[in-house]
């Protein structure tokens, strides 16, 4: 309380704004990959296809010390924005020394760590390089280590079922998803003619992830969505083939009569059943990031009942909004979440050591992956 040395009128500023938790961003995607020439390796964010072209051009091919390849990063960027992507951070890898190595990807990913809002990671063209598996290992390790980042992974081109299953079997992470097969699309970078090109699916899928999160919420699986710009698939999968791939965490892209070309899978590459679905993994990451950032004000406050009560109230308000928006399971708020922050979550030693421990439980929505209709035909005796 300030002291007032003499009679008079004094004005003081008082903040009445209640603390709140702001939802973390889910629309910034990171692409790392090779680009033509010798581009600046610093991360750069663009918000549309034309900005991408202004920054890195629209050449359809790249030449890395005599190794020629389609410009997969540019094709992926176009597919990303076409399918609903909003913000794209690009970090070039490699250069003029030939095919990129795993160390090039590690350096590019490390340079992106200053950008805190990245929620999706993709490496266009990485599945085509000779060092594909070491590069995959670097990507998977990055997504598993950096909170809130989820990897969208491509298979190599022209894979049969045995080959894509072998790729999946080699990797086990709930922080990544694998999509199959490649997509046939118009060659938007072709300078002449109306050619088509077969492309990795990741750029399309990153856009669909963002589109789904914006339009329906990150708790919604990015599946049963139309793939914009797709003309066909490199391989058309049957239901029997999907029956083999789906349980192994390989998300199929399927063609359906009357419904077009769609994403028909929403599983991670993890073996833990708790993290089987993409939306469960990504929504949990989103919650953790939102709560962590939205409660930083609690650091260095007095670790007592007043702080605990304020923290519970702020978190409960945030989770109530999430439940009201349909992101959490339960017909009543008490069925959807709980928040504990008191002496049941902290010992006296925790308090003495300055540790504030808050326990948050949420009931997450799992997708209706299988729709089962049980039909019965009543007899004449039971129908009436």
N, C-alpha and C positions, 0 to 999 in steps of 0.2 A: 504494500500500500504506500503510495507516495506521500511525502509530507508537504504541507502547504504553509509557508512561513507567514503569510499575511492574508487578511480577509480579501475575498474577491471571487470571481467566476473562473473556473478552470475547465478546459475541454480535454477529454481523454478519448482515445480510440479504443473501442471494444469490438472484437470480432465475434459476431453471433453465428457465423457460418459453421454448421456442423461438419465434422470430418466425414469423409466418404471415400469409398474405394472406386476408382475408375477402372473400367474393363480394359484389359491390355489389348494391344493391337494384334490382329490376326491376318493382316493383308499384305505384309511385306515378305517377299520371297527372294531368296538368294540363288542366283545362277553362277556357277563357276565353270569355265570352259575356255576352249581355244577360240581366238578371233583372228581375222586377217591382219597382216602387218605386224607391228610391234606396239600394241596399244599400252597406254598407261595402266599399270597393274593396280592402281588404287581403286577401292570400291566406289561405285557411282550408282546413284538411284535415279531411275527414270519412271515416268508415270504413263507412258503410252508408246505405241509402236513408232510413231514419228520421232519422238525423242530418242528412241533407241537408234533409229536410222541416222539421225543427226549426229549421234555420238560415235557410232561404230560402222556406219554404212549398211548396205544391204547386199553385199556380195554373196553369191550362192555357194562359193567354194573358198577354202583356205589352203594355203601352201606353207607347210612347216618344213623348211629345209629339204624340199623335194618330196615330202609326204603330202599328197593331195587328199582332201576330204571335203564332203559337204560342210557347209557352215551351220552345223547343228545348233549352235547357240542362237544364231539369228532365227532359224526356223522355230526353235522352241520359244523364243521371245514373242514371235508373231502369234503362235498358237496359244501362249499364255494370255496375252491381252484379248485375243479373239474369244477365249472361253471365260472371260470375266475377271482376269487378273487386274489389279489396281496399281501396285507399286512393285518395282523390280530392281533389286540391287545386283549389279553385274560386277564380277571380279574376273578379269582375264587370267588365264594360266598359260604356261609354256612360253612360246615366243618363236624365235627363228632357229631354235636348236633341234628341231625334229619333234616327234610325238611327245606330248606331255608325260611326265613321270608322276608317280605317287607323291614324291616330294614337292612337285609343283602344285599339286592340289592341296597338300598340307599347308604350304605357304599361303596360298590364296584364301583358304578357310581361316587361317590365323589372322589375316589382315581384315577379316570381316567381324572380328570379335568386338570391335568398338560400337557396332550397330546393335542396340539392345532389343529391337522390336522384330527381328527376323524370326518367322515362325515356320517357314518351309525352306528346304534346301534341295537343290537339284543340280546335277552335273550333266548338261546336254552333251552327248557324244562320247561320254566316258566309257560307255559299253562297247565302243568300237576300237579302243586302243589296245595295243599289245599288252600293256600292263593293267588290263581291266581289273583283275582280282585284287592286286595291291591298292589300286585306286579305290575300289569298293570298300576295302578294309579301312582306308583313311576316312571315307565319307561316313561309314557306319560308326566309327569311333567318335567322330566329331558330333554327330547327332545324339549319340548316347551320352556324351559328356557335357554338352552345352544345353542348359535347361531351356525348354520351350521350343527347341528346334526339331522338326520332323523331316525325315529324308524321303524323297520320292525317287525310286530307283528304276532304271531301265534294264531289260534284258538285251543281249546282243541281237542283231538281226537274224532272221531265218532260223530261229531256234525251234526244235521239235519239243514235244512234251518232256522227254527224258532230259534234255539239256536244260530247260528252264527249271525243272524240278531239282536238278543238280546244283544250279546256281542258288536256289532258295535253301537247299539243305546245307549249304556251306555257311550261311549267315543266319544268325538268330538274334533278333533285336525287335523290341516293341516300338522303337523310335523310327521305323522305316516301313514303307510299303512297296511292293513290287507289282508292276502291271504288265500284262501280256495279252496280245502280241503287239507288234508295231502297227502304225496307222498309215493308210494311204490317203494322201491329201493333195490338193492343188499345189503346184510348185509356185508359191507366191514370190519367190526370188528369181524365177526364170526371166531372162531378158527377151526371149522370143517364144512364141507359141503358147498353147494352153496345156503345158505338160503337167504330169502328176509325179509325186515323189513319195517314197515310203520313209516314214520318220519314226523315231523313238516316241513312245507315248507320254513321257514325263512332262514335257512342256504343256501339252493339252491338260493333263491331270492336275498340274499345279494351278492352272487357271480355274478348273472345276472346284478344287479345294477352296480357293478364295471365294468364288462365286457362291458356293453353298454356304460358307460361313457368313457372308454378308447378307444373303437373301433369307436364310433360314436359321442361322446360328451355327456356331462351331460344334455344338452338341449333335448336329444332324450328320449322319454318315454321307460322305461325298460319293454317293452311288445312286444307281437308277437315274443318272443324268445323261442328257444328250451330249454327244461330243461334237461341238461346233467345228466346222471345217473338215471333218472326216468324210472321206468318200467310201472307204472300205477298210478292211483289215488285211494285213499281210497273210494271215491265216484265219479262216472262219472256224470258230470253236463250236462244237456241239455240246448239248447238255451232258452227255456222257463224259466228254473230256473235262468239262467244268467240274463234274463230280469227283474227278481225280485231283484237279488243281486247287479247288477252293479249300478243302480241309487242310492243305499244306500252306495256306497263307499266300497263294498266288492269285491276285485279283484279275479276273478275266474281263476282256472287252468283247462284247457280244453284239451280233446283229439280230434284230427281232423284226418279224413281219409286222408292218403297220406302226412300229415304234422307232425304227431307225437304229442307229449305232449308239450303244449305251455302255456306261461303266456298270459292271455287274459283279461287284465285289467290294468289300470294305474291311479287309483284314490287314493286320500288321504282319510283320515277319517274325513275331515273337512266339515262343513256345509256351509262355506263361498264360494260362487261360484267363487270368484277371485282366490282361492287356491284349486280348484277342482282336478287338475292334479299333479301327482308326479313330473314330469319334471319341471313344473312351480315353485313349491315350492323349489326343490333342486337347480334349476338353479339360482333362486333369491338368495338363501343362498350362493351359490358359488360366485355370483357377489358381494354380500355384503362383504363376507370375503376377496375376492381378492382386492376390492377397499379399504377396511379398512386397510389391511396390506400394500398395495402398496403405500399408501399416508401418512404413518406415518412420513415421512421425513418433512411434512409440519408443524408438531408441533413445536412451538416456533420460527418459521420464522416470519418475519415482515408481518403483516396482511394487505397487500396493493395490489394495482392493479398488481404488478409484480408477487406476489404469486398466485393471482387468475388466471392470465393468464397461468402461468406454470402448475397449477393444472388442468385447463380445458384441456390443450394440452395433458397432460399425460393420463387423463381419456379418452379423445377422441381417442387417439392412441390405447388404450386397447380395447375400444368398437368397433373401426373400424376392428380390427383383429377378434373380436367375430362375427361381422356381415359378414365379408368375409368368415369365416369358417362355415357360415350357421346357427349360433345360434340365430340370431335376424331376425325379420320379416321386410320386406321392400325391394323394388327394388333399392333404393338409400340410402346412409348413413343417410341423413336427415330424412328419414322415419323410421329409425331403432332406433335412440336414440337422446337425447339432453342433453347437460350439461350446467348448469348455475351456475356461481360462481362470483357474483359481487354485486353491491348495490341493485339489485332487490331481492337477496336472504338474504341479511344482512342489518340490521339497523345500525345506528351509535352506538347505545347501544351495539349491538352484537360485533362490532369492538372494542369498548372501553373495553368490558368485555373479549376480547380474543377469541370470538367464531367465528370460520370459518364455514360458512354454504354453502354447495354445493348441488345443486339439480340435480339429475340424473334420467332421464326417459328412459325406454327401452321398445321396442315392442317385447314381448315374443311370441314364437311359441307355439301354442296349437296343440295337436295331432288330426289327422283325425280319430276320434273315430268311426264315422259312414260314410261308403261309400255308397252313394245313387245314383243309376242309374235310370234315368227316360227313359223308352223305349217307343217309339211310332211306330206304324205300319202305314206307309202312304198308302193311297188308290191309286188305279191306276191313278186317276185324278191328284194326287199331286206328285206321284213318278217321273214322267217324266219332 
